[in-house]
């Protein structure tokens, strides 16, 4: 098992980047209608959720 420990940090970094970008893309879809989404939905909860996904996704993918 010790031979796989050297891959733990790069795999964690790549996984975090992919998951963060996927979450941000879904937020972009809800808020701005990118990637075939519906922009400016009348439902306020969808807009709030979209902004949370957008900001949270970028914070997960690219930590400060």
PDB file of N, H, CA, C and O in Angstrom:
ATOM      1  N   UNK A   1       0.810  -1.198   0.000  1.00  0.00           N
ATOM      2  CA  UNK A   1       0.000   0.000   0.000  1.00  0.00           C
ATOM      3  C   UNK A   1       0.858   1.269   0.000  1.00  0.00           C
ATOM      4  O   UNK A   1       0.403   2.321  -0.450  1.00  0.00           O
ATOM      5  N   UNK A   2       2.071   1.179   0.492  1.00  0.00           N
ATOM      6  H   UNK A   2       2.441   0.324   0.857  1.00  0.00           H
ATOM      7  CA  UNK A   2       2.929   2.356   0.540  1.00  0.00           C
ATOM      8  C   UNK A   2       3.309   2.856  -0.839  1.00  0.00           C
ATOM      9  O   UNK A   2       3.589   4.041  -1.014  1.00  0.00           O
ATOM     10  N   UNK A   3       3.322   1.958  -1.828  1.00  0.00           N
ATOM     11  H   UNK A   3       3.094   0.995  -1.685  1.00  0.00           H
ATOM     12  CA  UNK A   3       3.699   2.385  -3.177  1.00  0.00           C
ATOM     13  C   UNK A   3       2.623   3.274  -3.803  1.00  0.00           C
ATOM     14  O   UNK A   3       2.933   4.054  -4.704  1.00  0.00           O
ATOM     15  N   UNK A   4       1.380   3.183  -3.358  1.00  0.00           N
ATOM     16  H   UNK A   4       1.128   2.550  -2.626  1.00  0.00           H
ATOM     17  CA  UNK A   4       0.299   4.011  -3.906  1.00  0.00           C
ATOM     18  C   UNK A   4       0.149   5.346  -3.196  1.00  0.00           C
ATOM     19  O   UNK A   4      -0.559   6.225  -3.686  1.00  0.00           O
ATOM     20  N   UNK A   5       0.799   5.517  -2.054  1.00  0.00           N
ATOM     21  H   UNK A   5       1.375   4.803  -1.656  1.00  0.00           H
ATOM     22  CA  UNK A   5       0.679   6.766  -1.307  1.00  0.00           C
ATOM     23  C   UNK A   5       1.267   7.959  -2.051  1.00  0.00           C
ATOM     24  O   UNK A   5       0.861   9.095  -1.807  1.00  0.00           O
ATOM     25  N   UNK A   6       2.202   7.724  -2.941  1.00  0.00           N
ATOM     26  H   UNK A   6       2.531   6.801  -3.139  1.00  0.00           H
ATOM     27  CA  UNK A   6       2.793   8.845  -3.671  1.00  0.00           C
ATOM     28  C   UNK A   6       1.824   9.434  -4.681  1.00  0.00           C
ATOM     29  O   UNK A   6       2.028  10.558  -5.140  1.00  0.00           O
ATOM     30  N   UNK A   7       0.768   8.699  -5.041  1.00  0.00           N
ATOM     31  H   UNK A   7       0.602   7.786  -4.668  1.00  0.00           H
ATOM     32  CA  UNK A   7      -0.242   9.195  -5.978  1.00  0.00           C
ATOM     33  C   UNK A   7      -1.436   9.850  -5.279  1.00  0.00           C
ATOM     34  O   UNK A   7      -2.317  10.390  -5.948  1.00  0.00           O
ATOM     35  N   UNK A   8      -1.475   9.810  -3.972  1.00  0.00           N
ATOM     36  H   UNK A   8      -0.759   9.372  -3.429  1.00  0.00           H
ATOM     37  CA  UNK A   8      -2.641  10.306  -3.237  1.00  0.00           C
ATOM     38  C   UNK A   8      -2.861  11.801  -3.456  1.00  0.00           C
ATOM     39  O   UNK A   8      -3.988  12.214  -3.729  1.00  0.00           O
ATOM     40  N   UNK A   9      -1.838  12.607  -3.346  1.00  0.00           N
ATOM     41  H   UNK A   9      -0.923  12.271  -3.123  1.00  0.00           H
ATOM     42  CA  UNK A   9      -1.996  14.053  -3.497  1.00  0.00           C
ATOM     43  C   UNK A   9      -2.371  14.471  -4.922  1.00  0.00           C
ATOM     44  O   UNK A   9      -3.279  15.287  -5.078  1.00  0.00           O
ATOM     45  N   UNK A  10      -1.709  13.947  -5.979  1.00  0.00           N
ATOM     46  H   UNK A  10      -0.971  13.284  -5.852  1.00  0.00           H
ATOM     47  CA  UNK A  10      -2.132  14.336  -7.328  1.00  0.00           C
ATOM     48  C   UNK A  10      -3.549  13.887  -7.667  1.00  0.00           C
ATOM     49  O   UNK A  10      -4.287  14.624  -8.321  1.00  0.00           O
ATOM     50  N   UNK A  11      -3.934  12.705  -7.239  1.00  0.00           N
ATOM     51  H   UNK A  11      -3.334  12.106  -6.708  1.00  0.00           H
ATOM     52  CA  UNK A  11      -5.292  12.218  -7.516  1.00  0.00           C
ATOM     53  C   UNK A  11      -6.310  13.069  -6.776  1.00  0.00           C
ATOM     54  O   UNK A  11      -7.359  13.395  -7.333  1.00  0.00           O
ATOM     55  N   UNK A  12      -6.026  13.432  -5.544  1.00  0.00           N
ATOM     56  H   UNK A  12      -5.174  13.167  -5.092  1.00  0.00           H
ATOM     57  CA  UNK A  12      -6.914  14.298  -4.781  1.00  0.00           C
ATOM     58  C   UNK A  12      -7.057  15.657  -5.454  1.00  0.00           C
ATOM     59  O   UNK A  12      -8.162  16.196  -5.526  1.00  0.00           O
ATOM     60  N   UNK A  13      -5.971  16.212  -5.941  1.00  0.00           N
ATOM     61  H   UNK A  13      -5.073  15.774  -5.883  1.00  0.00           H
ATOM     62  CA  UNK A  13      -5.989  17.515  -6.596  1.00  0.00           C
ATOM     63  C   UNK A  13      -6.801  17.469  -7.891  1.00  0.00           C
ATOM     64  O   UNK A  13      -7.610  18.361  -8.144  1.00  0.00           O
ATOM     65  N   UNK A  14      -6.592  16.443  -8.706  1.00  0.00           N
ATOM     66  H   UNK A  14      -5.935  15.719  -8.500  1.00  0.00           H
ATOM     67  CA  UNK A  14      -7.322  16.325  -9.970  1.00  0.00           C
ATOM     68  C   UNK A  14      -8.805  16.087  -9.725  1.00  0.00           C
ATOM     69  O   UNK A  14      -9.647  16.651 -10.424  1.00  0.00           O
ATOM     70  N   UNK A  15      -9.131  15.256  -8.738  1.00  0.00           N
ATOM     71  H   UNK A  15      -8.447  14.797  -8.171  1.00  0.00           H
ATOM     72  CA  UNK A  15     -10.537  15.002  -8.416  1.00  0.00           C
ATOM     73  C   UNK A  15     -11.220  16.266  -7.937  1.00  0.00           C
ATOM     74  O   UNK A  15     -12.355  16.547  -8.321  1.00  0.00           O
ATOM     75  N   UNK A  16     -10.547  17.019  -7.112  1.00  0.00           N
ATOM     76  H   UNK A  16      -9.625  16.790  -6.800  1.00  0.00           H
ATOM     77  CA  UNK A  16     -11.122  18.269  -6.612  1.00  0.00           C
ATOM     78  C   UNK A  16     -11.344  19.272  -7.736  1.00  0.00           C
ATOM     79  O   UNK A  16     -12.354  19.976  -7.745  1.00  0.00           O
ATOM     80  N   UNK A  17     -10.419  19.344  -8.675  1.00  0.00           N
ATOM     81  H   UNK A  17      -9.599  18.772  -8.667  1.00  0.00           H
ATOM     82  CA  UNK A  17     -10.555  20.236  -9.819  1.00  0.00           C
ATOM     83  C   UNK A  17     -11.742  19.829 -10.688  1.00  0.00           C
ATOM     84  O   UNK A  17     -12.538  20.681 -11.083  1.00  0.00           O
ATOM     85  N   UNK A  18     -11.869  18.552 -10.987  1.00  0.00           N
ATOM     86  H   UNK A  18     -11.222  17.860 -10.666  1.00  0.00           H
ATOM     87  CA  UNK A  18     -12.951  18.079 -11.850  1.00  0.00           C
ATOM     88  C   UNK A  18     -14.305  18.287 -11.194  1.00  0.00           C
ATOM     89  O   UNK A  18     -15.231  18.776 -11.841  1.00  0.00           O
ATOM     90  N   UNK A  19     -14.438  17.928  -9.934  1.00  0.00           N
ATOM     91  H   UNK A  19     -13.686  17.531  -9.409  1.00  0.00           H
ATOM     92  CA  UNK A  19     -15.725  18.084  -9.241  1.00  0.00           C
ATOM     93  C   UNK A  19     -16.094  19.557  -9.110  1.00  0.00           C
ATOM     94  O   UNK A  19     -17.258  19.917  -9.286  1.00  0.00           O
ATOM     95  N   UNK A  20     -15.130  20.404  -8.806  1.00  0.00           N
ATOM     96  H   UNK A  20     -14.185  20.111  -8.663  1.00  0.00           H
ATOM     97  CA  UNK A  20     -15.398  21.833  -8.692  1.00  0.00           C
ATOM     98  C   UNK A  20     -15.839  22.452 -10.000  1.00  0.00           C
ATOM     99  O   UNK A  20     -16.764  23.264 -10.023  1.00  0.00           O
ATOM    100  N   UNK A  21     -15.185  22.078 -11.094  1.00  0.00           N
ATOM    101  H   UNK A  21     -14.433  21.418 -11.075  1.00  0.00           H
ATOM    102  CA  UNK A  21     -15.566  22.616 -12.396  1.00  0.00           C
ATOM    103  C   UNK A  21     -16.925  22.093 -12.852  1.00  0.00           C
ATOM    104  O   UNK A  21     -17.682  22.820 -13.496  1.00  0.00           O
ATOM    105  N   UNK A  22     -17.240  20.847 -12.527  1.00  0.00           N
ATOM    106  H   UNK A  22     -16.625  20.256 -12.005  1.00  0.00           H
ATOM    107  CA  UNK A  22     -18.560  20.321 -12.874  1.00  0.00           C
ATOM    108  C   UNK A  22     -19.655  21.068 -12.122  1.00  0.00           C
ATOM    109  O   UNK A  22     -20.697  21.382 -12.696  1.00  0.00           O
ATOM    110  N   UNK A  23     -19.427  21.353 -10.852  1.00  0.00           N
ATOM    111  H   UNK A  23     -18.580  21.098 -10.386  1.00  0.00           H
ATOM    112  CA  UNK A  23     -20.400  22.095 -10.060  1.00  0.00           C
ATOM    113  C   UNK A  23     -20.546  23.523 -10.577  1.00  0.00           C
ATOM    114  O   UNK A  23     -21.656  24.051 -10.638  1.00  0.00           O
ATOM    115  N   UNK A  24     -19.435  24.148 -10.948  1.00  0.00           N
ATOM    116  H   UNK A  24     -18.533  23.719 -10.898  1.00  0.00           H
ATOM    117  CA  UNK A  24     -19.480  25.508 -11.485  1.00  0.00           C
ATOM    118  C   UNK A  24     -20.194  25.542 -12.840  1.00  0.00           C
ATOM    119  O   UNK A  24     -20.929  26.487 -13.126  1.00  0.00           O
ATOM    120  N   UNK A  25     -19.985  24.532 -13.663  1.00  0.00           N
ATOM    121  H   UNK A  25     -19.388  23.765 -13.430  1.00  0.00           H
ATOM    122  CA  UNK A  25     -20.678  24.481 -14.960  1.00  0.00           C
ATOM    123  C   UNK A  25     -22.178  24.345 -14.776  1.00  0.00           C
ATOM    124  O   UNK A  25     -22.947  24.938 -15.532  1.00  0.00           O
ATOM    125  N   UNK A  26     -22.606  23.584 -13.797  1.00  0.00           N
ATOM    126  H   UNK A  26     -21.981  23.102 -13.183  1.00  0.00           H
ATOM    127  CA  UNK A  26     -24.037  23.468 -13.540  1.00  0.00           C
ATOM    128  C   UNK A  26     -24.594  24.786 -13.009  1.00  0.00           C
ATOM    129  O   UNK A  26     -25.726  25.150 -13.325  1.00  0.00           O
ATOM    130  N   UNK A  27     -23.818  25.498 -12.212  1.00  0.00           N
ATOM    131  H   UNK A  27     -22.898  25.202 -11.955  1.00  0.00           H
ATOM    132  CA  UNK A  27     -24.238  26.820 -11.763  1.00  0.00           C
ATOM    133  C   UNK A  27     -24.345  27.805 -12.916  1.00  0.00           C
ATOM    134  O   UNK A  27     -25.274  28.612 -12.955  1.00  0.00           O
ATOM    135  N   UNK A  28     -23.408  27.750 -13.856  1.00  0.00           N
ATOM    136  H   UNK A  28     -22.653  27.094 -13.825  1.00  0.00           H
ATOM    137  CA  UNK A  28     -23.477  28.599 -15.052  1.00  0.00           C
ATOM    138  C   UNK A  28     -24.712  28.280 -15.880  1.00  0.00           C
ATOM    139  O   UNK A  28     -25.324  29.173 -16.467  1.00  0.00           O
ATOM    140  N   UNK A  29     -25.070  27.022 -15.925  1.00  0.00           N
ATOM    141  H   UNK A  29     -24.573  26.297 -15.448  1.00  0.00           H
ATOM    142  CA  UNK A  29     -26.251  26.598 -16.672  1.00  0.00           C
ATOM    143  C   UNK A  29     -27.520  27.157 -16.041  1.00  0.00           C
ATOM    144  O   UNK A  29     -28.426  27.584 -16.757  1.00  0.00           O
ATOM    145  N   UNK A  30     -27.599  27.162 -14.736  1.00  0.00           N
ATOM    146  H   UNK A  30     -26.864  26.815 -14.154  1.00  0.00           H
ATOM    147  CA  UNK A  30     -28.797  27.670 -14.070  1.00  0.00           C
ATOM    148  C   UNK A  30     -28.880  29.193 -14.089  1.00  0.00           C
ATOM    149  O   UNK A  30     -29.964  29.748 -14.267  1.00  0.00           O
ATOM    150  N   UNK A  31     -27.762  29.866 -13.908  1.00  0.00           N
ATOM    151  H   UNK A  31     -26.882  29.415 -13.762  1.00  0.00           H
ATOM    152  CA  UNK A  31     -27.787  31.318 -13.769  1.00  0.00           C
ATOM    153  C   UNK A  31     -27.803  32.023 -15.121  1.00  0.00           C
ATOM    154  O   UNK A  31     -28.632  32.905 -15.350  1.00  0.00           O
ATOM    155  N   UNK A  32     -26.893  31.642 -16.019  1.00  0.00           N
ATOM    156  H   UNK A  32     -26.220  30.927 -15.832  1.00  0.00           H
ATOM    157  CA  UNK A  32     -26.721  32.367 -17.270  1.00  0.00           C
ATOM    158  C   UNK A  32     -27.253  31.634 -18.498  1.00  0.00           C
ATOM    159  O   UNK A  32     -27.251  32.193 -19.595  1.00  0.00           O
ATOM    160  N   UNK A  33     -27.704  30.403 -18.333  1.00  0.00           N
ATOM    161  H   UNK A  33     -27.705  29.949 -17.442  1.00  0.00           H
ATOM    162  CA  UNK A  33     -28.235  29.655 -19.460  1.00  0.00           C
ATOM    163  C   UNK A  33     -27.182  29.097 -20.387  1.00  0.00           C
ATOM    164  O   UNK A  33     -27.484  28.768 -21.535  1.00  0.00           O
ATOM    165  N   UNK A  34     -25.964  28.983 -19.922  1.00  0.00           N
ATOM    166  H   UNK A  34     -25.718  29.250 -18.990  1.00  0.00           H
ATOM    167  CA  UNK A  34     -24.898  28.425 -20.763  1.00  0.00           C
ATOM    168  C   UNK A  34     -25.072  26.912 -20.860  1.00  0.00           C
ATOM    169  O   UNK A  34     -25.715  26.293 -20.012  1.00  0.00           O
ATOM    170  N   UNK A  35     -24.496  26.332 -21.895  1.00  0.00           N
ATOM    171  H   UNK A  35     -23.973  26.834 -22.584  1.00  0.00           H
ATOM    172  CA  UNK A  35     -24.504  24.884 -22.116  1.00  0.00           C
ATOM    173  C   UNK A  35     -25.927  24.330 -22.253  1.00  0.00           C
ATOM    174  O   UNK A  35     -26.207  23.219 -21.802  1.00  0.00           O
ATOM    175  N   UNK A  36     -26.807  25.089 -22.864  1.00  0.00           N
ATOM    176  H   UNK A  36     -26.580  25.992 -23.230  1.00  0.00           H
ATOM    177  CA  UNK A  36     -28.157  24.609 -23.126  1.00  0.00           C
ATOM    178  C   UNK A  36     -29.123  24.790 -21.977  1.00  0.00           C
ATOM    179  O   UNK A  36     -30.170  24.142 -21.961  1.00  0.00           O
ATOM    180  N   UNK A  37     -28.822  25.630 -21.033  1.00  0.00           N
ATOM    181  H   UNK A  37     -27.972  26.156 -21.047  1.00  0.00           H
ATOM    182  CA  UNK A  37     -29.704  25.843 -19.896  1.00  0.00           C
ATOM    183  C   UNK A  37     -30.739  26.907 -20.175  1.00  0.00           C
ATOM    184  O   UNK A  37     -30.815  27.440 -21.282  1.00  0.00           O
ATOM    185  N   UNK A  38     -31.538  27.216 -19.164  1.00  0.00           N
ATOM    186  H   UNK A  38     -31.476  26.784 -18.264  1.00  0.00           H
ATOM    187  CA  UNK A  38     -32.571  28.239 -19.321  1.00  0.00           C
ATOM    188  C   UNK A  38     -32.178  29.475 -18.522  1.00  0.00           C
ATOM    189  O   UNK A  38     -32.193  29.430 -17.292  1.00  0.00           O
ATOM    190  N   UNK A  39     -31.830  30.570 -19.178  1.00  0.00           N
ATOM    191  H   UNK A  39     -31.818  30.606 -20.178  1.00  0.00           H
ATOM    192  CA  UNK A  39     -31.368  31.761 -18.461  1.00  0.00           C
ATOM    193  C   UNK A  39     -32.530  32.498 -17.818  1.00  0.00           C
ATOM    194  O   UNK A  39     -33.651  32.487 -18.326  1.00  0.00           O
ATOM    195  N   UNK A  40     -32.248  33.124 -16.715  1.00  0.00           N
ATOM    196  H   UNK A  40     -31.337  33.132 -16.303  1.00  0.00           H
ATOM    197  CA  UNK A  40     -33.210  34.007 -16.066  1.00  0.00           C
ATOM    198  C   UNK A  40     -34.503  33.332 -15.685  1.00  0.00           C
ATOM    199  O   UNK A  40     -35.582  33.854 -15.964  1.00  0.00           O
ATOM    200  N   UNK A  41     -34.412  32.180 -15.054  1.00  0.00           N
ATOM    201  H   UNK A  41     -33.535  31.756 -14.828  1.00  0.00           H
ATOM    202  CA  UNK A  41     -35.614  31.474 -14.630  1.00  0.00           C
ATOM    203  C   UNK A  41     -36.396  32.334 -13.638  1.00  0.00           C
ATOM    204  O   UNK A  41     -35.810  33.089 -12.862  1.00  0.00           O
ATOM    205  N   UNK A  42     -37.703  32.213 -13.672  1.00  0.00           N
ATOM    206  H   UNK A  42     -38.179  31.600 -14.303  1.00  0.00           H
ATOM    207  CA  UNK A  42     -38.556  33.003 -12.785  1.00  0.00           C
ATOM    208  C   UNK A  42     -38.500  32.519 -11.342  1.00  0.00           C
ATOM    209  O   UNK A  42     -38.878  33.250 -10.427  1.00  0.00           O
ATOM    210  N   UNK A  43     -38.039  31.315 -11.138  1.00  0.00           N
ATOM    211  H   UNK A  43     -37.731  30.721 -11.881  1.00  0.00           H
ATOM    212  CA  UNK A  43     -37.976  30.760  -9.799  1.00  0.00           C
ATOM    213  C   UNK A  43     -36.746  31.316  -9.071  1.00  0.00           C
ATOM    214  O   UNK A  43     -35.612  31.099  -9.496  1.00  0.00           O
ATOM    215  N   UNK A  44     -36.984  32.023  -7.989  1.00  0.00           N
ATOM    216  H   UNK A  44     -37.905  32.199  -7.643  1.00  0.00           H
ATOM    217  CA  UNK A  44     -35.886  32.654  -7.245  1.00  0.00           C
ATOM    218  C   UNK A  44     -34.984  31.615  -6.589  1.00  0.00           C
ATOM    219  O   UNK A  44     -33.783  31.844  -6.440  1.00  0.00           O
ATOM    220  N   UNK A  45     -35.553  30.470  -6.194  1.00  0.00           N
ATOM    221  H   UNK A  45     -36.528  30.284  -6.316  1.00  0.00           H
ATOM    222  CA  UNK A  45     -34.740  29.444  -5.543  1.00  0.00           C
ATOM    223  C   UNK A  45     -33.757  28.816  -6.515  1.00  0.00           C
ATOM    224  O   UNK A  45     -32.661  28.427  -6.114  1.00  0.00           O
ATOM    225  N   UNK A  46     -34.127  28.711  -7.790  1.00  0.00           N
ATOM    226  H   UNK A  46     -35.017  29.028  -8.116  1.00  0.00           H
ATOM    227  CA  UNK A  46     -33.184  28.210  -8.789  1.00  0.00           C
ATOM    228  C   UNK A  46     -32.024  29.177  -8.981  1.00  0.00           C
ATOM    229  O   UNK A  46     -30.881  28.754  -9.157  1.00  0.00           O
ATOM    230  N   UNK A  47     -32.314  30.468  -8.948  1.00  0.00           N
ATOM    231  H   UNK A  47     -33.242  30.812  -8.805  1.00  0.00           H
ATOM    232  CA  UNK A  47     -31.255  31.463  -9.083  1.00  0.00           C
ATOM    233  C   UNK A  47     -30.305  31.420  -7.890  1.00  0.00           C
ATOM    234  O   UNK A  47     -29.088  31.487  -8.060  1.00  0.00           O
ATOM    235  N   UNK A  48     -30.855  31.309  -6.690  1.00  0.00           N
ATOM    236  H   UNK A  48     -31.843  31.254  -6.552  1.00  0.00           H
ATOM    237  CA  UNK A  48     -30.014  31.237  -5.489  1.00  0.00           C
ATOM    238  C   UNK A  48     -29.159  29.978  -5.525  1.00  0.00           C
ATOM    239  O   UNK A  48     -27.963  30.029  -5.238  1.00  0.00           O
ATOM    240  N   UNK A  49     -29.767  28.848  -5.878  1.00  0.00           N
ATOM    241  H   UNK A  49     -30.738  28.806  -6.112  1.00  0.00           H
ATOM    242  CA  UNK A  49     -29.019  27.601  -5.972  1.00  0.00           C
ATOM    243  C   UNK A  49     -27.947  27.655  -7.043  1.00  0.00           C
ATOM    244  O   UNK A  49     -26.856  27.113  -6.866  1.00  0.00           O
ATOM    245  N   UNK A  50     -28.257  28.310  -8.159  1.00  0.00           N
ATOM    246  H   UNK A  50     -29.144  28.750  -8.303  1.00  0.00           H
ATOM    247  CA  UNK A  50     -27.281  28.446  -9.228  1.00  0.00           C
ATOM    248  C   UNK A  50     -26.077  29.264  -8.803  1.00  0.00           C
ATOM    249  O   UNK A  50     -24.939  28.922  -9.124  1.00  0.00           O
ATOM    250  N   UNK A  51     -26.331  30.341  -8.083  1.00  0.00           N
ATOM    251  H   UNK A  51     -27.256  30.618  -7.822  1.00  0.00           H
ATOM    252  CA  UNK A  51     -25.206  31.170  -7.612  1.00  0.00           C
ATOM    253  C   UNK A  51     -24.367  30.429  -6.580  1.00  0.00           C
ATOM    254  O   UNK A  51     -23.142  30.555  -6.563  1.00  0.00           O
ATOM    255  N   UNK A  52     -25.029  29.652  -5.715  1.00  0.00           N
ATOM    256  H   UNK A  52     -26.023  29.549  -5.729  1.00  0.00           H
ATOM    257  CA  UNK A  52     -24.282  28.871  -4.727  1.00  0.00           C
ATOM    258  C   UNK A  52     -23.413  27.833  -5.423  1.00  0.00           C
ATOM    259  O   UNK A  52     -22.260  27.630  -5.043  1.00  0.00           O
ATOM    260  N   UNK A  53     -23.965  27.172  -6.446  1.00  0.00           N
ATOM    261  H   UNK A  53     -24.902  27.337  -6.755  1.00  0.00           H
ATOM    262  CA  UNK A  53     -23.191  26.183  -7.181  1.00  0.00           C
ATOM    263  C   UNK A  53     -22.042  26.829  -7.944  1.00  0.00           C
ATOM    264  O   UNK A  53     -20.943  26.277  -8.001  1.00  0.00           O
ATOM    265  N   UNK A  54     -22.289  27.977  -8.521  1.00  0.00           N
ATOM    266  H   UNK A  54     -23.182  28.426  -8.475  1.00  0.00           H
ATOM    267  CA  UNK A  54     -21.256  28.662  -9.293  1.00  0.00           C
ATOM    268  C   UNK A  54     -20.086  29.084  -8.408  1.00  0.00           C
ATOM    269  O   UNK A  54     -18.933  28.764  -8.698  1.00  0.00           O
ATOM    270  N   UNK A  55     -20.383  29.793  -7.346  1.00  0.00           N
ATOM    271  H   UNK A  55     -21.320  30.053  -7.111  1.00  0.00           H
ATOM    272  CA  UNK A  55     -19.320  30.278  -6.453  1.00  0.00           C
ATOM    273  C   UNK A  55     -18.668  29.117  -5.712  1.00  0.00           C
ATOM    274  O   UNK A  55     -17.443  29.052  -5.603  1.00  0.00           O
ATOM    275  N   UNK A  56     -19.486  28.204  -5.206  1.00  0.00           N
ATOM    276  H   UNK A  56     -20.480  28.256  -5.294  1.00  0.00           H
ATOM    277  CA  UNK A  56     -18.938  27.049  -4.473  1.00  0.00           C
ATOM    278  C   UNK A  56     -18.090  26.160  -5.352  1.00  0.00           C
ATOM    279  O   UNK A  56     -17.067  25.637  -4.908  1.00  0.00           O
ATOM    280  N   UNK A  57     -18.502  25.982  -6.596  1.00  0.00           N
ATOM    281  H   UNK A  57     -19.332  26.407  -6.957  1.00  0.00           H
ATOM    282  CA  UNK A  57     -17.714  25.157  -7.514  1.00  0.00           C
ATOM    283  C   UNK A  57     -16.348  25.733  -7.780  1.00  0.00           C
ATOM    284  O   UNK A  57     -15.354  25.007  -7.805  1.00  0.00           O
ATOM    285  N   UNK A  58     -16.289  27.059  -7.982  1.00  0.00           N
ATOM    286  H   UNK A  58     -17.096  27.650  -7.962  1.00  0.00           H
ATOM    287  CA  UNK A  58     -14.977  27.676  -8.192  1.00  0.00           C
ATOM    288  C   UNK A  58     -14.136  27.640  -6.924  1.00  0.00           C
ATOM    289  O   UNK A  58     -12.914  27.514  -7.005  1.00  0.00           O
ATOM    290  N   UNK A  59     -14.758  27.746  -5.758  1.00  0.00           N
ATOM    291  H   UNK A  59     -15.751  27.848  -5.692  1.00  0.00           H
ATOM    292  CA  UNK A  59     -13.990  27.668  -4.516  1.00  0.00           C
ATOM    293  C   UNK A  59     -13.477  26.251  -4.249  1.00  0.00           C
ATOM    294  O   UNK A  59     -12.409  26.076  -3.664  1.00  0.00           O
ATOM    295  N   UNK A  60     -14.237  25.244  -4.677  1.00  0.00           N
ATOM    296  H   UNK A  60     -15.105  25.386  -5.153  1.00  0.00           H
ATOM    297  CA  UNK A  60     -13.765  23.860  -4.523  1.00  0.00           C
ATOM    298  C   UNK A  60     -12.652  23.582  -5.520  1.00  0.00           C
ATOM    299  O   UNK A  60     -11.629  22.997  -5.164  1.00  0.00           O
ATOM    300  N   UNK A  61     -12.844  23.993  -6.755  1.00  0.00           N
ATOM    301  H   UNK A  61     -13.675  24.468  -7.044  1.00  0.00           H
ATOM    302  CA  UNK A  61     -11.873  23.689  -7.801  1.00  0.00           C
ATOM    303  C   UNK A  61     -10.580  24.462  -7.686  1.00  0.00           C
ATOM    304  O   UNK A  61      -9.504  23.935  -7.970  1.00  0.00           O
ATOM    305  N   UNK A  62     -10.684  25.702  -7.273  1.00  0.00           N
ATOM    306  H   UNK A  62     -11.558  26.130  -7.043  1.00  0.00           H
ATOM    307  CA  UNK A  62      -9.504  26.564  -7.160  1.00  0.00           C
ATOM    308  C   UNK A  62      -9.477  27.182  -5.764  1.00  0.00           C
ATOM    309  O   UNK A  62      -9.912  28.319  -5.587  1.00  0.00           O
ATOM    310  N   UNK A  63      -8.976  26.453  -4.776  1.00  0.00           N
ATOM    311  H   UNK A  63      -8.623  25.529  -4.920  1.00  0.00           H
ATOM    312  CA  UNK A  63      -8.993  26.966  -3.406  1.00  0.00           C
ATOM    313  C   UNK A  63      -8.128  28.213  -3.252  1.00  0.00           C
ATOM    314  O   UNK A  63      -7.088  28.350  -3.896  1.00  0.00           O
ATOM    315  N   UNK A  64      -8.568  29.097  -2.405  1.00  0.00           N
ATOM    316  H   UNK A  64      -9.413  28.985  -1.882  1.00  0.00           H
ATOM    317  CA  UNK A  64      -7.876  30.358  -2.177  1.00  0.00           C
ATOM    318  C   UNK A  64      -6.765  30.159  -1.173  1.00  0.00           C
ATOM    319  O   UNK A  64      -6.056  31.110  -0.841  1.00  0.00           O
TER     320      UNK A  64
END
